[in-house]
Amino acid sequence: MPYGYNGNILHVDLTHRQLTVETPPEAFYRTYMGGSAMGLYYILKEMPKGADALGPDNVLTLMTGVTTGASISGQSRINANAKSPISGGIGDSQGGGFFPAELKFAGFDGIVIKGKSSEPVYLLIKDGIAELRAADHLAGKLTGDVDDLLKQELGDANIEILQHGPAAEKGVLYSTLLSMSNRNNGRTGMGLVMASKNLKAVVVRGTKKPPIADHKGLMAINREGPKMLPDNGDMVGLAKYGTPSVVMPQNSMGTLPTRNYNEAAFEFAEDISGEKLYDVYLRGAATGKQDKQGRDTCFSCIVRCKRVVELEGKYPVDKKYGGPEYETIGTFGSYCAVKDLEAISLANQICNEYAIDTIASGATIAFAMECFEKGIITTQETGGIELKFGDADAMLEVLRQIVNASTPFGKLLGQGSERVAAVWGNGADECLTTVKGAEAPAHMPQAKRSLGLIYAVNPFGADHQSSEHDWMIEEGIASDLYMNRLAQLGMEERLPPLSLGKEKVKFAYLTEVFYSMLDSVELCQFVWGPAWTLYGPQETADMVKAVTGWDVSVDELMKVGGRRLNLMRTFNAREGLDRKDDKLPKKFFKALQGEGPSAGVALAQEEIEAALDEYYKLAGWTNSGTPTKNSLQLLDLDWAVELM
């Protein structure tokens, strides 16, 4: 039996109700290691060109990594991949919690899902045995209720469930996959893809952990993590305040999107900060995986960055739905100029109850607010709602209309801002923040130049977790620890904040490749990363070696990241996406308004075009941004050449 993984991939043909198990060779696992890279292998092999993203020919993959389930922080991750209904290119999404490790313990490293069931079903996997069961009784129910019903039905409170929510059944484009009622595989519409297949949920339970090659070596690395935590300021803040810890730093540096990306600092940032969330709202006794400070965690992780909020009063919040992350605070908070953390926490709950992406939904509402402010739409379009910046109740009302598709306005906004702008016209496109159809997250490329490049080239649209951010390598900010770790990837210079020359492009590309590897090995970017995280590149390689027994190096891991990136771009090229789609919205090229250090700053089209040229050269792609025969062959992807 292999170390670290099971050697089993479950293939599910929903159309014919067939379940088969594949046992790939060890070389396959070492080449792709799991996650996106492994998922793309099956998608490119088994999905026909031009398949409808919401049709039976779309292939949905759910992949863990070779280290998932090991007793160390940051490894319980799962990747969902399919053709995205948002972009028409590849869809990619990571999620954490306990579901990924439990799938591994249930005997499988991943699942490949094809076809469409004639009736609603859920997939049950228990200790290596898989079956499809009727799911008619789960239709239309909130995610937390589905969790409760399935645990009661199966008589097991320890099952883990990955499901699409009722919003997907209503056709909301940016629907997610959700586990634990609060952990999302978000951003690219994977919930809608699963719903289109009449697959309600995947339910897993397992009791057998894959063997570890070097227990002593893994334990040694595991012991180092807690020792390093107090000496790493970034990790200390993340552990105490979660991702909302960056609200105030983002605001002070002029990178907190405000009033739909028109400004970069929010005058009420303290009211929505991680410190305020921790000091005032993280209450409630420890229950299960939650600690006394209102912090939750993923399987075997010491960082405990997940927030848990419980509220009564005007904006009641049930702790089962967790609490808002930084991105959620950004999109429903500063994007919409809402300063009420209780309202933001309720917005987070609604998104989790119905399983929709908080970034896409919050940003789409902020987009609509700007359109209302500019007179592009009026109360005639909104159904009488005075949709003004700063109005928490209006924001929540529109969100409820979106998740229920209960009004023409809500149903339209459920298709995302880019499609809405095409309907409204009249200059609505000037208010967009989208790349490849995906609304931009709460990190501003005007002040983080290399992030603007990554937003453009990322295969599935604007994403903040596909590379390092500029400020981490800035002169006067980058620590010796950070620079020593970056040197392992080939970066040794501290760089000016607003630069986007060759060295900054190199920084963007190399860290993107490393992050791409993390989404294949399936490791949390808050624990295993290029620099600011608990462990650095060499420790990452050491951990993979301890779990699998393979004598891997940082260079080999970077090659895995390169494979994933090239397979994604190969898929996109096959579906007609290339350089023309690597473009940023008009808003990013306009000077930022308001106060703060980045007021008046804008991107320049010529610098982005030059950066694209340099990026494509580093990647070994054509000037159109597509992989070449040589670039694929250098990564041992000869089989993918014919797909170009």
C-alpha positions in Angstrom: 0.0 0.0 0.0 1.4 3.5 -0.9 2.4 6.0 1.7 0.2 9.1 2.2 -2.6 8.2 -0.2 -5.0 5.4 -0.9 -4.3 4.7 -4.6 -8.1 4.8 -5.3 -10.0 7.3 -7.5 -13.8 6.9 -7.6 -15.4 7.5 -11.0 -19.2 8.3 -10.9 -21.3 8.1 -14.0 -24.6 9.7 -12.9 -26.4 9.1 -16.2 -25.9 5.4 -16.0 -25.7 5.1 -12.2 -22.3 3.4 -12.5 -19.6 3.6 -9.8 -16.1 2.3 -10.6 -12.8 2.5 -8.9 -9.5 3.3 -10.6 -6.1 2.4 -9.1 -3.5 4.7 -10.8 0.2 3.8 -10.5 2.5 5.6 -8.0 4.1 7.5 -10.9 0.8 9.2 -11.6 0.5 10.4 -8.0 4.0 11.7 -7.9 3.5 13.5 -11.2 0.3 15.4 -10.2 0.2 15.0 -6.4 -3.6 15.7 -6.3 -5.8 18.7 -6.3 -6.1 20.8 -9.5 -3.3 19.2 -11.4 -4.9 15.7 -10.9 -8.4 17.1 -11.6 -7.2 18.7 -14.9 -5.8 15.4 -16.1 -9.2 13.8 -16.0 -11.1 16.9 -17.2 -8.9 17.3 -20.3 -9.0 13.5 -21.0 -12.8 13.0 -20.5 -14.6 16.3 -21.2 -15.3 17.1 -24.9 -14.2 20.4 -26.3 -17.0 23.0 -26.1 -19.1 21.1 -23.5 -21.9 23.1 -21.9 -20.7 24.0 -18.4 -24.2 23.1 -17.1 -24.7 20.0 -19.3 -24.0 16.3 -18.6 -20.7 16.4 -20.5 -19.0 18.7 -18.0 -16.7 16.8 -15.7 -16.6 17.7 -12.0 -13.5 16.5 -10.0 -13.1 16.6 -6.3 -9.4 15.9 -5.4 -7.4 15.7 -2.2 -3.6 15.6 -2.2 -1.0 13.1 -1.3 -0.6 14.6 2.2 -4.3 15.1 3.0 -5.2 13.6 6.4 -1.6 13.6 7.8 -1.4 14.8 11.4 0.0 18.2 10.7 -1.4 21.7 10.2 -2.8 22.9 6.9 -3.3 19.7 4.9 -7.1 19.2 5.0 -7.9 20.8 1.7 -9.9 19.7 -1.3 -10.1 21.1 -4.8 -13.1 21.2 -7.0 -12.6 21.6 -10.8 -14.9 21.7 -13.8 -15.7 24.0 -16.7 -16.9 27.2 -15.1 -20.4 28.6 -15.9 -19.0 32.0 -15.0 -16.0 32.2 -17.4 -16.5 29.4 -19.9 -12.9 28.4 -19.0 -11.6 26.3 -16.2 -13.3 26.5 -12.8 -11.1 26.0 -9.7 -11.9 26.2 -6.1 -10.3 25.1 -2.8 -12.0 24.4 0.5 -10.9 23.2 3.9 -12.4 21.9 7.2 -12.8 18.2 8.0 -14.4 16.9 4.8 -11.1 16.5 2.9 -9.4 14.4 5.5 -12.6 12.4 6.0 -12.8 11.6 2.3 -9.2 10.3 2.5 -10.1 8.2 5.6 -13.1 6.8 3.6 -10.7 5.2 1.2 -10.5 7.6 -1.8 -8.1 10.3 -3.0 -10.5 11.9 -5.3 -13.8 11.6 -7.2 -14.5 12.1 -11.0 -18.1 12.9 -11.6 -19.8 12.8 -15.1 -23.3 12.8 -16.6 -26.5 13.8 -15.0 -28.9 11.9 -12.7 -32.5 11.6 -13.8 -33.5 12.4 -10.2 -31.9 14.1 -7.2 -29.3 11.9 -5.5 -26.5 12.1 -3.0 -23.3 10.1 -3.0 -22.5 8.2 0.1 -18.9 6.9 0.7 -18.2 4.9 3.8 -14.9 2.9 4.4 -14.3 2.3 0.7 -17.9 1.5 -0.2 -19.8 4.0 -2.4 -23.4 4.2 -3.3 -26.0 6.7 -4.7 -29.1 7.4 -2.6 -32.3 9.4 -3.3 -32.1 13.1 -2.3 -35.6 14.4 -3.2 -36.3 15.1 0.5 -33.3 17.5 0.6 -34.3 19.8 -2.2 -34.8 23.5 -1.2 -33.5 23.1 2.3 -30.9 25.3 4.0 -27.4 23.8 4.2 -27.5 23.5 8.0 -30.8 21.7 7.8 -29.4 19.3 5.2 -26.5 18.5 7.5 -28.8 17.8 10.3 -31.2 15.6 8.2 -28.4 13.5 6.8 -26.7 12.9 10.1 -30.1 11.8 11.5 -30.9 9.7 8.5 -27.5 7.9 8.6 -27.4 7.7 12.3 -23.9 9.1 12.5 -23.0 12.6 13.8 -19.5 12.3 12.5 -20.2 12.2 8.8 -18.8 15.0 6.7 -21.0 16.5 3.9 -20.1 18.6 0.8 -23.2 20.0 -0.8 -24.7 22.6 -3.1 -27.3 24.8 -1.5 -30.8 26.0 -2.4 -29.4 29.0 -4.3 -27.9 26.6 -6.9 -31.3 25.0 -7.3 -32.5 28.6 -8.1 -29.8 29.1 -10.7 -27.5 31.5 -8.9 -24.4 31.6 -11.0 -21.9 31.9 -8.3 -23.2 29.1 -6.1 -20.6 27.3 -4.0 -20.0 23.8 -2.6 -20.2 23.9 1.2 -19.1 21.7 4.0 -19.6 22.0 7.8 -22.3 24.7 7.0 -19.5 27.3 6.7 -16.5 26.1 4.6 -16.9 27.0 0.9 -15.4 25.9 -2.3 -16.3 29.2 -3.8 -15.7 31.7 -6.6 -16.2 29.7 -9.9 -19.7 28.3 -9.7 -18.9 24.8 -8.8 -22.1 24.6 -6.7 -24.2 25.3 -9.8 -22.2 22.6 -11.7 -23.0 20.0 -9.1 -26.7 21.1 -9.0 -26.9 20.8 -12.8 -26.0 17.1 -12.4 -28.8 16.5 -9.9 -26.1 15.6 -7.3 -27.2 17.2 -4.0 -24.2 16.2 -1.8 -21.2 13.9 -1.2 -21.3 12.3 2.2 -18.2 10.6 3.6 -17.2 8.6 6.6 -14.0 6.7 7.2 -11.9 5.1 9.8 -8.7 4.2 8.1 -5.8 6.7 7.7 -3.2 6.1 4.9 0.2 5.0 6.3 3.0 7.6 6.8 6.5 6.9 5.5 8.4 8.7 8.2 6.4 9.3 11.4 9.4 10.7 13.3 10.3 13.1 10.5 6.7 14.3 10.3 6.5 14.7 14.1 9.7 16.7 14.0 8.2 19.2 11.5 4.9 19.2 13.4 6.7 20.2 16.6 8.5 23.1 14.9 5.2 24.7 13.9 4.1 25.7 17.4 7.6 26.8 18.3 7.7 29.1 15.2 4.2 30.6 15.7 5.0 33.2 18.4 8.0 34.5 16.4 6.0 35.1 13.2 3.9 38.2 13.5 1.7 37.4 10.5 0.8 34.0 11.9 0.2 35.3 15.4 -2.4 37.8 14.0 -4.0 35.2 11.8 -4.3 32.8 14.8 -5.9 35.4 17.1 -8.0 37.5 14.7 -8.3 35.2 11.6 -8.2 36.7 8.1 -10.0 39.8 9.3 -6.7 40.7 11.0 -5.7 42.4 7.7 -8.6 44.9 7.6 -6.6 47.6 9.4 -3.3 47.1 7.6 -5.1 47.0 4.2 -6.9 50.3 5.1 -3.7 52.0 6.3 -1.8 51.0 3.2 -4.6 52.2 0.9 -5.6 48.8 -0.4 -9.1 48.3 1.2 -11.6 48.5 -1.6 -14.3 51.0 -0.7 -17.5 52.1 -2.4 -17.2 49.5 -5.2 -13.4 50.0 -5.7 -13.7 53.8 -6.2 -11.7 54.4 -3.0 -9.0 52.5 -1.2 -9.6 53.5 2.5 -12.8 53.2 4.5 -13.4 55.8 7.2 -15.1 53.2 9.3 -12.5 50.5 9.0 -12.1 50.1 12.7 -15.8 49.3 13.0 -15.4 46.3 10.8 -11.9 45.2 11.8 -10.6 41.8 13.0 -9.9 43.3 16.4 -13.5 44.5 16.7 -14.8 41.1 15.6 -12.6 39.4 18.2 -13.2 41.7 21.1 -17.0 42.2 20.7 -18.5 39.3 18.7 -16.5 36.1 19.2 -18.5 34.8 22.1 -20.2 31.5 22.9 -18.9 28.5 24.7 -16.7 25.9 23.1 -18.7 23.2 21.3 -17.0 20.5 19.3 -14.3 21.9 17.2 -14.9 25.5 18.4 -12.7 26.9 21.2 -13.8 29.3 24.0 -12.6 32.3 22.0 -15.0 31.6 19.2 -12.3 30.2 16.9 -12.8 27.1 14.8 -10.2 25.0 12.9 -9.6 22.5 10.2 -8.5 18.9 10.8 -5.3 18.7 12.8 -4.5 22.5 12.5 -3.1 24.6 15.4 -3.7 28.0 13.7 -7.5 28.1 14.3 -8.1 31.0 12.0 -11.9 30.3 11.4 -14.2 32.8 13.0 -17.5 31.8 14.8 -20.1 34.4 15.6 -23.4 34.1 17.5 -25.8 37.0 17.7 -29.3 37.9 18.8 -31.3 41.0 18.2 -31.9 42.9 14.9 -29.3 40.7 13.0 -29.5 37.2 14.6 -26.6 34.9 13.6 -26.4 31.1 14.3 -22.9 30.0 15.2 -23.3 26.9 13.0 -22.7 29.2 10.0 -19.4 30.4 11.3 -18.3 34.0 10.9 -17.1 36.4 8.2 -13.7 36.2 6.6 -11.7 39.2 5.5 -13.1 39.0 2.0 -16.7 38.9 3.3 -16.0 41.9 5.6 -14.6 43.7 2.6 -17.3 43.0 0.0 -20.3 43.4 2.3 -18.5 46.0 4.4 -16.2 48.6 2.8 -17.3 47.7 -0.8 -20.9 48.7 0.2 -19.7 51.3 2.7 -21.5 49.3 5.5 -20.0 49.7 8.9 -22.2 47.4 10.9 -20.3 44.1 11.7 -23.5 42.5 12.9 -25.2 43.1 9.5 -22.1 41.8 7.7 -22.1 38.7 9.9 -25.8 38.1 9.0 -24.9 38.5 5.3 -22.2 35.9 5.8 -24.8 33.5 7.3 -27.2 34.0 4.5 -24.5 33.2 2.0 -23.7 30.0 3.9 -27.3 29.0 4.4 -27.9 29.1 0.6 -24.3 28.3 -0.4 -23.2 31.3 -2.5 -19.9 33.0 -2.9 -19.5 36.0 -0.5 -17.1 37.9 -2.8 -19.2 37.6 -5.9 -22.5 38.4 -4.1 -21.2 41.3 -2.0 -19.3 42.8 -5.0 -22.3 42.5 -7.2 -24.4 44.4 -4.7 -21.8 47.1 -4.4 -21.7 47.3 -8.2 -25.5 47.8 -8.2 -25.1 50.5 -5.5 -22.7 52.4 -7.7 -25.1 52.1 -10.7 -27.9 53.4 -8.6 -25.8 56.3 -7.3 -24.9 57.2 -10.9 -28.5 57.0 -12.1 -27.8 54.0 -14.4 -30.6 52.3 -12.7 -33.5 53.7 -10.5 -36.1 52.3 -8.1 -37.8 51.0 -11.2 -35.1 48.4 -11.6 -34.6 47.7 -7.9 -38.3 47.2 -7.2 -38.5 50.3 -5.0 -35.3 49.8 -3.0 -33.2 52.9 -2.4 -30.0 51.1 -3.0 -27.5 53.5 -1.5 -24.0 53.0 -0.2 -23.9 52.5 3.6 -27.5 51.1 3.9 -27.1 47.8 5.6 -30.8 46.9 5.5 -31.0 47.5 1.7 -27.9 45.4 1.3 -29.4 42.5 3.2 -32.8 42.8 1.4 -31.1 42.5 -2.0 -29.0 39.6 -0.8 -32.2 37.8 0.3 -33.7 38.4 -3.1 -30.6 37.0 -4.8 -30.5 33.7 -2.8 -34.2 33.1 -3.3 -34.4 34.5 -6.9 -37.6 35.9 -5.5 -37.8 39.1 -7.6 -36.6 40.0 -11.2 -34.0 42.3 -9.6 -32.6 39.5 -7.3 -32.7 36.9 -10.1 -30.7 39.2 -12.4 -28.1 40.0 -9.8 -27.7 36.3 -9.2 -26.1 36.1 -12.6 -23.1 38.3 -11.5 -22.2 41.9 -12.3 -20.7 41.3 -15.7 -24.0 39.8 -17.1 -26.0 42.4 -15.3 -24.0 45.2 -16.9 -24.7 43.8 -20.3 -28.4 44.0 -19.6 -28.4 47.5 -18.1 -26.0 49.1 -20.5 -25.9 52.9 -20.2 -22.3 52.9 -18.9 -22.8 50.1 -16.3 -19.6 48.4 -17.6 -17.6 51.4 -16.2 -18.6 50.2 -12.7 -17.4 46.6 -13.1 -14.5 45.0 -11.2 -14.6 41.7 -13.1 -11.9 39.6 -14.8 -13.1 36.6 -16.8 -16.5 37.2 -15.2 -15.2 36.9 -11.6 -15.6 39.9 -9.3 -12.3 41.1 -7.9 -11.5 40.3 -4.3 -10.6 42.8 -1.6 -7.0 43.5 -2.6 -6.4 46.5 -4.9 -4.1 46.0 -7.9 -3.8 49.7 -8.3 -1.6 49.7 -5.1 -0.4 46.0 -5.5 0.9 46.1 -9.1 1.9 42.5 -9.5 -1.5 41.4 -8.2 -3.0 43.3 -11.1 -0.9 41.1 -13.5 -2.1 38.0 -11.6 -5.7 39.1 -11.8 -5.3 39.3 -15.5 -3.5 36.1 -16.3 -5.1 33.8 -13.7 -6.9 31.0 -15.6 -10.2 31.4 -13.6 -10.3 35.2 -13.1 -9.3 37.7 -10.4 -8.0 35.8 -7.4 -6.1 36.9 -4.4 -4.7 33.5 -3.4 -2.9 32.6 -6.6 0.4 34.5 -5.8 2.1 36.5 -3.1 1.2 40.2 -2.7 3.5 43.1 -3.5 3.6 44.6 0.0 5.3 41.5 1.3 8.4 42.1 -0.7 8.5 45.9 -0.4 11.5 47.7 0.8 11.1 48.5 4.5 8.5 45.8 5.0 9.9 42.5 3.9 11.5 40.7 6.8 14.7 38.6 6.7 12.6 35.5 7.2 10.5 36.4 4.2 13.5 37.1 2.0 15.3 34.0 3.1 12.4 31.9 2.1 11.8 33.7 -1.2 15.4 33.1 -2.0 14.6 29.4 -2.2 12.3 30.2 -5.2 14.9 32.4 -6.9 13.9 35.9 -5.6 16.5 37.9 -3.6 15.7 41.6 -4.0 13.3 43.8 -2.1 11.2 45.8 -4.6 9.5 49.2 -4.7 5.8 49.1 -4.0 4.4 50.5 -7.2 6.9 48.8 -9.6 5.9 46.4 -12.3 9.1 45.8 -14.1 10.8 42.5 -14.9 11.7 41.7 -11.3 8.2 42.3 -10.1 6.8 40.1 -12.9 9.3 37.4 -11.9 8.1 37.7 -8.3 4.5 37.3 -9.5 5.2 34.4 -11.7 7.4 32.4 -9.3 5.1 32.8 -6.4 2.1 31.9 -8.6 3.8 28.7 -9.6 4.4 27.9 -5.9 0.8 28.6 -5.0 -0.2 26.5 -8.0 1.7 23.6 -6.4 -0.1 24.2 -3.1 -3.4 23.8 -4.9 -2.2 20.4 -6.2 -0.6 18.9 -3.1 -3.6 20.5 -1.4 -2.0 22.6 1.3 -3.4 25.6 3.1 -1.8 28.9 1.9 -2.0 30.2 5.5 0.3 27.5 6.8 2.4 26.3 3.9 3.7 29.1 1.7 6.5 30.9 0.0 7.4 33.1 2.9 5.1 34.7 5.5 3.4 31.5 6.6 4.1 28.9 9.4 6.3 26.8 7.1 8.4 27.8 4.1 9.3 26.1 0.8 11.9 23.7 2.2 9.7 22.6 5.1 7.0 21.9 2.5 9.3 19.6 0.6 10.4 18.0 3.8 6.8 17.3 4.8 5.8 15.8 1.5 8.9 13.5 1.8 8.0 12.5 5.3 4.5 11.6 4.4 5.1 9.9 1.0 8.7 8.6 1.2 9.5 10.4 -2.0 12.8 12.3 -2.1 11.2 15.4 -3.4 12.9 18.9 -3.6 11.5 22.4 -3.9 12.4 22.3 -7.6 10.2 19.2 -8.1 7.4 20.8 -6.3 7.7 23.9 -8.5 7.4 21.6 -11.5 4.1 20.2 -10.1 2.9 23.8 -9.8 3.9 24.5 -13.4 2.0 21.4 -14.6 -1.2 22.7 -13.0 -0.8 26.1 -14.5 -0.1 24.8 -18.0 -3.0 22.4 -17.9 -5.3 25.1 -16.9 -4.1 27.4 -19.7 -4.3 24.4 -22.1 -8.0 23.9 -21.1 -8.7 27.6 -21.6 -7.0 27.7 -25.0 -9.0 24.6 -26.1 -12.2 26.5 -25.1 -11.1 29.7 -26.9 -9.7 31.8 -24.1 -6.3 33.5 -24.6 -4.6 36.9 -24.2 -7.8 38.7 -25.2 -9.3 37.4 -22.0 -6.3 38.4 -19.8 -7.6 41.9 -19.4 -8.6 44.1 -16.4 -11.7 46.2 -16.0 -11.8 49.9 -17.0 -12.2 50.9 -13.3 -8.6 49.8 -12.5 -7.2 52.3 -14.9 -8.9 55.3 -13.3 -7.4 57.3 -10.4 -8.6 56.2 -7.0 -10.7 58.7 -5.1 -11.0 59.5 -1.4 -8.3 59.6 1.2 -5.3 57.4 2.0 -1.9 56.8 0.6 -3.1 55.4 -2.8 -5.6 58.2 -3.5 -5.0 59.3 -7.1 -3.2 56.1 -8.0 -4.2 54.0 -11.1 -2.8 51.3 -13.3 -1.6 52.1 -16.8 -2.6 50.0 -19.7 0.8 50.1 -21.3 2.5 48.7 -18.1 0.0 45.8 -17.9 0.6 45.0 -21.6 4.4 45.0 -21.0 4.0 42.9 -17.9 1.9 40.4 -19.9 4.7 40.1 -22.5 7.3 39.4 -19.8 5.0 37.0 -18.0 4.3 34.9 -21.1 8.1 34.7 -21.8 8.8 33.5 -18.3 6.1 30.9 -18.6 7.4 29.7 -22.0 4.1 30.5 -23.7 3.2 32.2 -27.0 2.5 35.9 -27.1 -1.1 35.0 -27.1 -0.7 33.4 -23.7 -1.1 29.8 -24.7 1.3 26.9 -23.8 3.7 25.8 -26.5 4.5 22.2 -27.4 7.9 22.7 -25.8 6.6 24.1 -22.6 4.2 21.1 -22.2 6.9 18.6 -23.0 9.4 20.1 -20.5 6.7 19.4 -17.9 6.2 15.8 -19.0 2.8 16.7 -20.5 3.3 15.3 -24.0 -0.2 13.9 -23.9 -1.7 17.4 -23.7 0.1 18.7 -26.8 -2.5 17.3 -29.2 -5.2 19.2 -27.2 -3.7 22.5 -28.4 
